[in-house]
Amino acid sequence: MLYQIYETQRSLMEPFADFAQAAAKMYSNPLSPFGQNPFAQRVAAGYDLAYRLGKDYEKPEFEIKTVNVNGTDIAIHERVEIDKPFCELRRFKRFTDDPATLTRLKGQPAVLIVAPLSGHYATLLRDTVRTMLKDHKVYVTDWKNARTVPLADGEFHLDDYVNYVQEFIRHLQGIYGNCHVISVCQPTVPVLAAVSLMASRGEITPLTMTMMGGPIDARKSPTAVNNLAMNKSYEWFENNVIFRVPTNFPGAGRRVYPGFLQHTGFVAMNPDRHASNHYDYFKNLIKGDDASTEAHRKFYDEYNAVLDMDADYYLETIRVVFQEFALVNGTWDVISEDGELERVKPEDITTTAHFTVEGELDDISGSGQTEAAHDLCINVPKSRQKHLEVKGAGHYGIFSGRRWREIVYPQVKAFIAEHSTGPMIKASGKTSTALAPAKKAARRR
């Protein structure tokens, strides 16, 4: 019922937000009669802020049109390679008419970036993708808003997430022979599971696996996020944060963890900082500081755009990752695409080099949580393992911003380059054959 109440409130507020936007434009236009008022700039700033606080934020675009590679501008064409019910595998294809640059681009490694499915859209990794494109062929998982997925497309479980990742890895292997995988935050766990299962079956595994700021072992240095998940029961989450999608969306009737509730939680973690940011935005509008106001808009256009998560996936993540610690305890069983129950055994990984990255000041995935992957992948030679703690970096700083570009990326690039040779499969130029369609299997709570 809460979701319906929220949607009703949002619909009622929409005309007022539109009015605030129009009023802001009228008062900020010096040619308008309203703009002649000595307090016009303050009034315009107030209306603008009211508009941004009341508007509905849609999914942003990646908007990566070009990247500069060694002084040459490379055109980027964004396209969907695989369209799954809950995710699109998105490729950023690079084009150039410079022969030398084209030859260099063709020889660069392919990288699958697995974006988090934890509230925000994959565009949160825009800076990650843009930077990686300078030296790599880049693919990214673009997760869909669950409220847009019809009930006819079925449920989405944590097992499905793991199976999606395996399918995407096989897709890149079928084209390039092999690939590298980068996971940021939440997907570090399902990605490690996916590679472990591939290794257990004797499949070719990715050349490298880079895990950044994720809860591999959430018991270490627990944060406020971890404590909430660990201190509340599974039933509490099911009864208090799960609601059905209203009838005005394609996914009507689907059980989800709504985006607006997630956003409330994000803001509640640092309410003073967000209030200060909005007040600074108001003052910068009055001063006419266009650079600062535009930076504020870009940040909050991304931060305020949130998606609904399928209830089964969310609840299973809470249980498996934050309550049972099934990965580190060696008790995690995943239902494969052909309906078989398989145990996740990271110790079966022997050839995939792995690199863990943590931020010193990360308040989402605490110190040591990601590094714990090294204790699980015990049969990977130490020479193929690496860990980096980024001094002064918070959660977002390890994959976006100056520290990402100047400290983290150079080491990620070097690690991938160092381990870009290894077990290969024949490159066919076609998508690798997927496993047989999933059989109907009983799901575990």
BELKA-V74639 format. One record per residue. N is the residue number from 1. SS is DSSP state (alpha for helix, beta for strand, coil for the rest). PHI is phi in whole degrees, -180 to 180 (* if undefined). Layout:
# BELKA-V74639
n=(N;N)
ss=(SS;SS)
phi=(PHI;PHI)
This chain:
# BELKA-V74639
n=(1;2;3;4;5;6;7;8;9;10;11;12;13;14;15;16;17;18;19;20;21;22;23;24;25;26;27;28;29;30;31;32;33;34;35;36;37;38;39;40;41;42;43;44;45;46;47;48;49;50;51;52;53;54;55;56;57;58;59;60;61;62;63;64;65;66;67;68;69;70;71;72;73;74;75;76;77;78;79;80;81;82;83;84;85;86;87;88;89;90;91;92;93;94;95;96;97;98;99;100;101;102;103;104;105;106;107;108;109;110;111;112;113;114;115;116;117;118;119;120;121;122;123;124;125;126;127;128;129;130;131;132;133;134;135;136;137;138;139;140;141;142;143;144;145;146;147;148;149;150;151;152;153;154;155;156;157;158;159;160;161;162;163;164;165;166;167;168;169;170;171;172;173;174;175;176;177;178;179;180;181;182;183;184;185;186;187;188;189;190;191;192;193;194;195;196;197;198;199;200;201;202;203;204;205;206;207;208;209;210;211;212;213;214;215;216;217;218;219;220;221;222;223;224;225;226;227;228;229;230;231;232;233;234;235;236;237;238;239;240;241;242;243;244;245;246;247;248;249;250;251;252;253;254;255;256;257;258;259;260;261;262;263;264;265;266;267;268;269;270;271;272;273;274;275;276;277;278;279;280;281;282;283;284;285;286;287;288;289;290;291;292;293;294;295;296;297;298;299;300;301;302;303;304;305;306;307;308;309;310;311;312;313;314;315;316;317;318;319;320;321;322;323;324;325;326;327;328;329;330;331;332;333;334;335;336;337;338;339;340;341;342;343;344;345;346;347;348;349;350;351;352;353;354;355;356;357;358;359;360;361;362;363;364;365;366;367;368;369;370;371;372;373;374;375;376;377;378;379;380;381;382;383;384;385;386;387;388;389;390;391;392;393;394;395;396;397;398;399;400;401;402;403;404;405;406;407;408;409;410;411;412;413;414;415;416;417;418;419;420;421;422;423;424;425;426;427;428;429;430;431;432;433;434;435;436;437;438;439;440;441;442;443;444;445)
ss=(coil;alpha;alpha;alpha;alpha;alpha;alpha;alpha;alpha;alpha;alpha;alpha;alpha;alpha;alpha;alpha;alpha;alpha;alpha;alpha;alpha;alpha;alpha;alpha;alpha;alpha;alpha;alpha;coil;coil;coil;coil;alpha;alpha;alpha;alpha;coil;coil;coil;alpha;alpha;alpha;alpha;alpha;alpha;alpha;alpha;alpha;alpha;alpha;alpha;alpha;alpha;alpha;coil;coil;coil;coil;coil;coil;coil;coil;coil;coil;coil;beta;beta;beta;beta;coil;coil;beta;beta;beta;beta;beta;beta;beta;beta;beta;beta;beta;beta;coil;coil;coil;beta;beta;beta;beta;beta;beta;beta;beta;beta;coil;coil;coil;alpha;alpha;alpha;alpha;alpha;alpha;alpha;alpha;coil;coil;coil;beta;beta;beta;beta;beta;coil;coil;coil;coil;coil;beta;coil;alpha;alpha;alpha;alpha;alpha;alpha;alpha;alpha;alpha;alpha;alpha;coil;coil;coil;coil;beta;beta;beta;beta;beta;beta;beta;coil;coil;alpha;alpha;alpha;coil;coil;alpha;alpha;alpha;coil;coil;coil;coil;alpha;alpha;alpha;alpha;alpha;alpha;alpha;alpha;alpha;alpha;alpha;alpha;alpha;alpha;alpha;alpha;alpha;alpha;alpha;coil;coil;coil;beta;beta;beta;beta;beta;coil;coil;alpha;alpha;alpha;alpha;alpha;alpha;alpha;alpha;alpha;alpha;alpha;alpha;alpha;alpha;coil;coil;coil;coil;coil;coil;coil;beta;beta;beta;beta;beta;coil;coil;coil;coil;coil;coil;coil;coil;coil;coil;coil;alpha;alpha;alpha;alpha;alpha;alpha;alpha;alpha;coil;coil;alpha;alpha;alpha;alpha;alpha;alpha;alpha;coil;beta;beta;beta;coil;coil;coil;coil;coil;coil;coil;coil;coil;coil;beta;beta;beta;coil;alpha;alpha;alpha;alpha;alpha;alpha;alpha;alpha;alpha;alpha;alpha;coil;alpha;alpha;alpha;alpha;alpha;alpha;alpha;alpha;alpha;alpha;alpha;alpha;alpha;alpha;alpha;alpha;alpha;coil;coil;alpha;alpha;alpha;alpha;alpha;alpha;alpha;alpha;alpha;alpha;alpha;alpha;alpha;alpha;coil;coil;beta;coil;coil;beta;beta;alpha;alpha;alpha;alpha;alpha;alpha;alpha;alpha;alpha;alpha;alpha;alpha;alpha;coil;coil;alpha;alpha;alpha;alpha;coil;coil;coil;beta;beta;beta;coil;coil;coil;coil;coil;beta;beta;beta;coil;coil;alpha;alpha;alpha;coil;coil;coil;coil;beta;beta;beta;beta;beta;beta;beta;coil;coil;coil;coil;coil;coil;coil;coil;coil;coil;coil;coil;coil;alpha;alpha;alpha;alpha;coil;coil;coil;coil;coil;alpha;alpha;alpha;beta;beta;beta;beta;beta;beta;coil;coil;coil;coil;coil;alpha;alpha;alpha;coil;coil;coil;alpha;alpha;alpha;alpha;alpha;alpha;alpha;alpha;alpha;alpha;alpha;alpha;alpha;alpha;alpha;alpha;alpha;coil;coil;coil;coil;coil;coil;coil;coil;coil;coil;coil;coil;coil;coil;coil;coil;coil;coil;coil;coil;coil;coil;coil;coil;coil;coil;coil)
phi=(*;-60;-62;-63;-63;-62;-65;-63;-62;-64;-65;-69;-80;-58;-62;-69;-65;-64;-63;-62;-64;-65;-65;-61;-68;-65;-76;-92;-88;-65;-86;-84;-57;-69;-75;-83;-65;-62;-101;-58;-64;-68;-65;-61;-63;-63;-66;-61;-65;-62;-62;-70;-77;-106;-75;-95;-100;-86;-61;-73;-99;-69;55;-101;-96;-145;-135;-97;-119;52;87;-110;-78;-107;-75;-117;-113;-95;-148;-93;-88;-134;-114;-99;-55;-115;-159;-114;-88;-105;-108;-111;-78;-100;-131;-157;-104;-90;-57;-65;-66;-62;-61;-67;-64;-64;-88;-85;-71;-93;-129;-99;-98;-95;-79;-71;-111;-147;127;-92;-79;-63;-63;-60;-96;-55;-66;-61;-64;-59;-69;-64;-64;-68;-134;-147;-83;-118;-125;-140;-82;-109;-73;-90;-71;-60;-73;-97;-100;-60;-58;-63;-81;86;-89;-133;-116;-60;-60;-64;-58;-60;-70;-59;-60;-63;-63;-68;-62;-62;-61;-67;-64;-66;-92;-110;95;-164;-154;-121;-125;-122;-122;-119;69;-50;-73;-57;-71;-65;-69;-61;-65;-61;-68;-61;-65;-63;-65;-64;-84;86;-76;-67;-104;-56;-67;-138;-137;-103;-116;-122;54;-122;-88;-57;-130;-71;-75;-83;43;-61;-99;-60;-63;-63;-63;-61;-67;-84;-92;-103;-77;-55;-64;-62;-64;-64;-87;-114;-125;-104;-140;-94;-67;-63;-72;-87;-124;-58;-90;-49;94;-70;-81;-140;-96;-64;-62;-66;-72;-63;-61;-60;-67;-60;-66;-65;-70;-142;-64;-64;-65;-68;-62;-64;-62;-70;-67;-63;-62;-60;-67;-69;-64;-64;-74;80;-81;-65;-64;-69;-68;-69;-63;-62;-62;-63;-64;-79;-62;-81;-65;-86;-88;-129;-121;-81;-108;-57;-61;-61;-62;-64;-65;-68;-64;-57;-69;-71;-88;-107;-118;-94;49;-64;-66;-75;-86;71;-119;-90;-111;-119;-83;-73;-66;-100;86;-88;-88;-126;-84;-82;-130;-58;-66;-79;-75;-125;-110;-80;-69;-134;-129;-109;-130;-132;-98;-57;-109;-64;-102;-112;-115;-68;-58;92;-66;-80;-59;-59;-59;-66;-75;-90;-89;-73;-102;-91;-55;-58;-67;-110;-122;-153;-133;-135;-108;-92;-65;78;-95;-90;-63;-75;-68;-84;-132;-153;97;-61;-63;-61;-72;-97;-113;-76;-58;-56;-77;-64;-60;-65;-64;-64;-64;-65;-115;-89;-123;168;-57;-126;-121;-62;-80;-103;80;-126;-64;-65;-67;-77;-66;-58;-53;-64;-86;-69;-132;-67;-89;-96;-77)
